[in-house]
Amino acid sequence: MSTTDDFRRNRDNFCYRHPDRQSFVLCQRCLRTVCSECRTPAAVGVICPQCMAQQRAAETPAQKKAGRRWASSRPVVAVSSGRPVATLAIIAITGLVYIIGIIPGLGPLLDNALLFYGPYLVSQLGAFEPWRVLTVSLVHSGFFHIALNMLALWFIGRNLEPLLGRWRFIALYVLGTLGGSVAVALLAPLTPVVGASGAIFALFGALLVIARHIGADIRVIAVLIGINFAWPFIVALIGAISTGDYVAALNQVGISWQAHLGGLVTGAAVGFVYARTRAVQQKPLQITLLVVVTAVLLGLLIVPTVVYY
């Protein structure tokens, strides 16, 4: 078929920039045929040189700056592509735990087994259950609690996971959960908590630092973080107007600002590590720094056992 006159006369079968080169690949924007030399890989399909030039010309100064800063002449660590598998897996596991928890008779048992409570880290009190610093992210106080957390995880994770890579994203989520538990142990040692808020705020913190590092506009991210972090204090202030007791009103809000703070700080630290160690040859340094962050967080758990318990 490729030898017929009709085929040779059909210019759609040849690259528009190199008429002698046969191809069946189309630019995803202008739908013209391009050969292998004229293709630039895009999110879906390829883009031809002319469309790529138009796309670059339409970029804002902030986008151009971000592209220049994130690009590097050194080889960088490859990141994952496609669906945010880790994000979906975390949502699925957390959702499964929630479904099991609403089975009559199992809910209270599951919450008591997985929630974080500082004194349970102290063997002198008859219990040493360190897994709670991480399993706290699996249990929630109700449907709206888990729905809001998982919705935030989806919106952030589907963009952040492809940027970081699957395992770096999981490490960030786990360390954020740990950081939230550490902050609760230090600042609210006798308060039992549930929820993935520490991990969610860690994603916020990492996204803020990485976006700032590549020169992107971080104002929207900063505003979102500020609103989410200030919300329990605003609600408590409204309650204090009627009761006159701000501390009691804050305690009745039911939101652990300590976990938010711990996750945010931890996520910012991990995000800084990722942003500064992107090159392939820096992978050992990146792993070492993540181990250091983990060791610091675990070391801080010793403080409440000495001071409070």
C-alpha positions as CSV (number, residue, x, y, z in Angstrom):
1,M,0.0,0.0,0.0
2,S,2.9,2.4,0.8
3,T,4.1,2.2,-2.8
4,T,0.9,3.5,-4.5
5,D,0.7,6.9,-6.1
6,D,-2.3,7.8,-3.8
7,F,-0.1,7.2,-0.8
8,R,2.8,9.3,-2.0
9,R,0.5,12.2,-3.0
10,N,-1.1,12.2,0.5
11,R,1.0,14.7,2.4
12,D,-0.6,13.6,5.7
13,N,1.6,10.5,5.5
14,F,4.8,12.6,5.7
15,C,6.4,15.0,8.1
16,Y,5.3,18.6,7.3
17,R,8.9,19.8,8.0
18,H,10.6,16.9,6.2
19,P,8.4,15.9,3.2
20,D,10.6,12.9,2.4
21,R,10.1,11.3,5.9
22,Q,7.2,9.0,6.3
23,S,5.4,9.2,9.6
24,F,2.0,8.5,11.2
25,V,2.5,10.4,14.4
26,L,0.5,13.7,14.8
27,C,1.2,16.8,16.9
28,Q,-1.4,16.8,19.6
29,R,-2.0,20.6,19.1
30,C,-2.1,21.2,15.3
31,L,-2.6,17.5,14.3
32,R,0.0,17.7,11.6
33,T,2.3,14.7,10.9
34,V,5.8,14.9,12.4
35,C,8.8,12.7,12.1
36,S,10.9,11.4,15.0
37,E,13.3,14.4,14.8
38,C,10.5,16.9,15.1
39,R,8.8,15.4,18.1
40,T,8.8,16.9,21.6
41,P,7.2,14.5,24.2
42,A,4.3,16.1,26.0
43,A,1.9,14.9,28.8
44,V,-0.2,13.2,26.1
45,G,1.4,12.5,22.7
46,V,3.9,14.8,21.1
47,I,4.2,18.5,20.1
48,C,5.8,19.8,16.9
49,P,8.5,22.5,16.9
50,Q,6.1,25.3,15.8
51,C,3.5,24.5,18.5
52,M,6.3,24.2,21.1
53,A,7.6,27.7,20.1
54,Q,4.1,29.1,20.4
55,Q,3.6,27.5,23.8
56,R,6.9,28.9,25.1
57,A,6.0,32.3,23.8
58,A,2.7,32.2,25.7
59,E,4.4,31.3,29.0
60,T,4.3,33.9,31.8
61,P,7.6,35.2,33.3
62,A,7.0,33.1,36.4
63,Q,6.5,29.9,34.3
64,K,9.7,30.6,32.3
65,K,11.6,31.2,35.6
66,A,10.3,28.0,37.1
67,G,11.3,26.0,34.1
68,R,14.8,27.4,34.1
69,R,15.3,26.8,37.8
70,W,13.9,23.3,37.9
71,A,15.8,22.3,34.8
72,S,19.4,21.4,35.4
73,S,22.4,20.6,33.3
74,R,23.2,17.7,35.7
75,P,21.3,14.4,35.4
76,V,18.3,14.5,37.8
77,V,16.6,11.7,39.6
78,A,13.8,10.3,37.5
79,V,10.3,10.8,38.8
80,S,7.2,8.7,38.2
81,S,4.7,9.3,35.5
82,G,1.1,8.4,34.9
83,R,-1.5,7.9,37.6
84,P,-0.7,8.9,41.2
85,V,-0.6,5.3,42.3
86,A,0.7,6.0,45.9
87,T,-2.0,8.7,46.4
88,L,-4.8,6.4,45.3
89,A,-3.4,3.5,47.4
90,I,-3.3,5.7,50.6
91,I,-6.8,6.8,50.0
92,A,-8.0,3.2,49.4
93,I,-6.3,1.9,52.6
94,T,-7.6,4.8,54.7
95,G,-11.1,4.4,53.2
96,L,-11.0,0.6,53.9
97,V,-10.0,1.2,57.6
98,Y,-12.9,3.7,57.9
99,I,-15.4,1.2,56.4
100,I,-14.2,-1.5,58.8
101,G,-14.6,1.1,61.6
102,I,-18.2,1.7,61.0
103,I,-19.1,-2.0,61.5
104,P,-21.0,-2.2,64.7
105,G,-18.7,-3.2,67.6
106,L,-15.5,-2.7,65.7
107,G,-15.3,1.1,65.5
108,P,-14.3,1.9,69.1
109,L,-11.9,-1.1,69.2
110,L,-10.2,0.1,66.0
111,D,-9.9,3.7,67.1
112,N,-8.5,2.6,70.5
113,A,-5.9,0.4,68.8
114,L,-4.7,2.9,66.2
115,L,-5.2,6.4,67.6
116,F,-2.2,8.4,68.9
117,Y,-2.0,9.0,72.7
118,G,1.3,10.1,74.1
119,P,1.3,8.0,77.3
120,Y,1.1,4.8,75.3
121,L,4.7,5.4,74.2
122,V,5.9,4.9,77.7
123,S,6.6,1.4,78.8
124,Q,6.6,2.4,82.5
125,L,2.8,3.0,82.2
126,G,2.3,-0.6,81.2
127,A,2.1,0.1,77.4
128,F,4.6,0.6,74.7
129,E,2.8,1.0,71.4
130,P,5.1,3.0,69.0
131,W,3.1,2.1,65.9
132,R,0.5,4.7,66.9
133,V,2.7,7.5,65.7
134,L,1.9,6.3,62.2
135,T,-1.4,4.5,62.4
136,V,-3.1,7.7,63.6
137,S,-3.4,8.7,60.0
138,L,-5.7,5.7,59.3
139,V,-8.5,6.5,61.7
140,H,-10.9,9.5,61.6
141,S,-13.6,10.9,63.8
142,G,-16.3,10.8,61.2
143,F,-17.3,10.9,57.6
144,F,-16.6,14.6,57.0
145,H,-13.3,14.3,58.7
146,I,-12.0,11.6,56.4
147,A,-13.7,13.0,53.4
148,L,-12.0,16.4,53.8
149,N,-8.6,14.9,54.4
150,M,-8.8,12.4,51.5
151,L,-10.1,15.2,49.2
152,A,-7.1,17.4,50.1
153,L,-4.8,14.4,49.7
154,W,-6.2,13.8,46.2
155,F,-5.9,17.4,45.0
156,I,-2.3,17.7,46.3
157,G,-1.1,14.2,45.7
158,R,-2.1,14.0,42.0
159,N,0.2,16.9,41.3
160,L,3.0,16.4,43.9
161,E,3.5,12.6,43.5
162,P,4.4,12.7,39.8
163,L,6.8,15.6,40.6
164,L,8.6,13.7,43.5
165,G,8.2,10.1,42.4
166,R,6.2,7.4,44.2
167,W,8.6,6.5,46.9
168,R,9.6,10.0,47.8
169,F,5.9,10.9,48.1
170,I,5.3,8.0,50.4
171,A,8.3,9.0,52.5
172,L,7.0,12.5,52.7
173,Y,3.5,11.3,53.8
174,V,4.9,8.9,56.4
175,L,7.4,11.5,57.9
176,G,4.6,14.1,57.9
177,T,2.4,11.7,60.0
178,L,5.3,11.1,62.3
179,G,6.0,14.9,62.6
180,G,2.3,15.5,63.5
181,S,2.4,12.9,66.2
182,V,5.7,14.3,67.6
183,A,4.2,17.8,67.9
184,V,1.1,16.4,69.7
185,A,3.3,14.5,72.1
186,L,5.3,17.7,72.8
187,L,2.5,20.3,72.9
188,A,-0.6,18.3,73.9
189,P,0.9,15.3,75.7
190,L,-2.4,14.0,77.2
191,T,-4.6,14.6,74.2
192,P,-5.7,11.5,72.1
193,V,-5.8,12.4,68.4
194,V,-7.0,10.7,65.2
195,G,-6.7,11.7,61.5
196,A,-4.3,12.3,58.6
197,S,-4.0,16.0,59.1
198,G,-0.3,15.9,60.0
199,A,0.4,14.1,56.8
200,I,-1.8,16.5,54.7
201,F,-0.1,19.5,56.2
202,A,3.3,17.9,55.4
203,L,2.2,17.8,51.7
204,F,1.3,21.5,52.0
205,G,4.7,22.3,53.5
206,A,6.7,20.4,50.9
207,L,4.7,21.9,48.1
208,L,5.3,25.4,49.4
209,V,9.0,24.9,49.7
210,I,9.4,23.2,46.3
211,A,7.3,25.8,44.5
212,R,9.3,28.5,46.1
213,H,12.6,26.8,45.1
214,I,11.6,26.6,41.4
215,G,10.4,30.2,41.4
216,A,6.7,29.5,41.1
217,D,4.1,31.8,42.5
218,I,3.4,30.5,46.1
219,R,0.9,33.1,47.2
220,V,-2.2,30.9,46.6
221,I,-0.5,27.9,48.4
222,A,0.5,30.2,51.3
223,V,-3.0,31.6,51.6
224,L,-4.5,28.1,51.7
225,I,-2.1,26.9,54.4
226,G,-2.8,30.1,56.4
227,I,-6.6,29.6,56.2
228,N,-6.4,25.9,57.1
229,F,-4.0,26.5,60.0
230,A,-5.9,29.5,61.4
231,W,-9.3,27.9,61.2
232,P,-9.4,26.2,64.6
233,F,-8.2,29.4,66.3
234,I,-10.9,31.4,64.5
235,V,-13.6,29.0,65.5
236,A,-12.3,29.0,69.1
237,L,-12.4,32.8,69.1
238,I,-16.0,32.8,68.0
239,G,-16.8,30.4,70.8
240,A,-14.8,32.4,73.4
241,I,-17.0,35.4,72.6
242,S,-20.0,33.7,74.1
243,T,-18.2,31.6,76.8
244,G,-15.4,33.9,77.8
245,D,-12.9,31.0,78.0
246,Y,-10.7,30.9,74.9
247,V,-8.8,27.8,76.0
248,A,-11.9,25.8,76.7
249,A,-13.4,26.9,73.4
250,L,-10.2,25.9,71.5
251,N,-10.3,22.4,73.2
252,Q,-13.9,22.0,72.1
253,V,-13.1,22.7,68.4
254,G,-11.8,19.1,68.1
255,I,-9.0,20.1,65.7
256,S,-5.4,19.3,66.6
257,W,-3.5,22.4,65.5
258,Q,-0.4,20.7,67.1
259,A,-0.6,18.0,64.5
260,H,-1.0,20.6,61.7
261,L,2.0,22.5,62.9
262,G,4.2,19.4,63.3
263,G,3.2,18.1,59.8
264,L,3.8,21.5,58.2
265,V,7.3,21.9,59.7
266,T,8.2,18.3,58.8
267,G,6.9,18.6,55.3
268,A,8.8,21.9,54.7
269,A,12.0,20.2,55.9
270,V,11.5,17.2,53.7
271,G,10.6,19.4,50.8
272,F,13.8,21.4,51.3
273,V,15.8,18.2,51.2
274,Y,14.1,17.1,48.0
275,A,14.6,20.5,46.3
276,R,18.3,20.6,47.1
277,T,19.2,17.0,46.3
278,R,17.6,16.4,42.9
279,A,20.7,15.2,41.0
280,V,21.3,11.5,40.5
281,Q,24.7,11.7,42.3
282,Q,23.0,13.3,45.3
283,K,20.7,10.4,46.0
284,P,22.9,9.0,48.8
285,L,22.9,12.5,50.4
286,Q,19.1,12.7,50.0
287,I,18.6,9.4,51.8
288,T,21.1,10.3,54.5
289,L,19.3,13.6,55.2
290,L,15.9,11.8,55.3
291,V,17.4,9.4,57.9
292,V,18.6,12.4,59.9
293,V,15.1,14.0,59.8
294,T,13.6,10.7,61.0
295,A,16.2,10.4,63.8
296,V,15.5,13.9,65.0
297,L,11.7,13.3,65.1
298,L,12.2,10.0,67.0
299,G,14.6,11.7,69.3
300,L,12.1,14.4,70.2
301,L,9.7,11.7,71.3
302,I,12.0,11.1,74.3
303,V,11.3,14.6,75.6
304,P,7.6,14.1,76.6
305,T,8.5,10.8,78.3
306,V,10.9,12.6,80.5
307,V,9.1,15.9,81.1
308,Y,5.4,14.8,81.2
309,Y,5.1,11.2,82.0
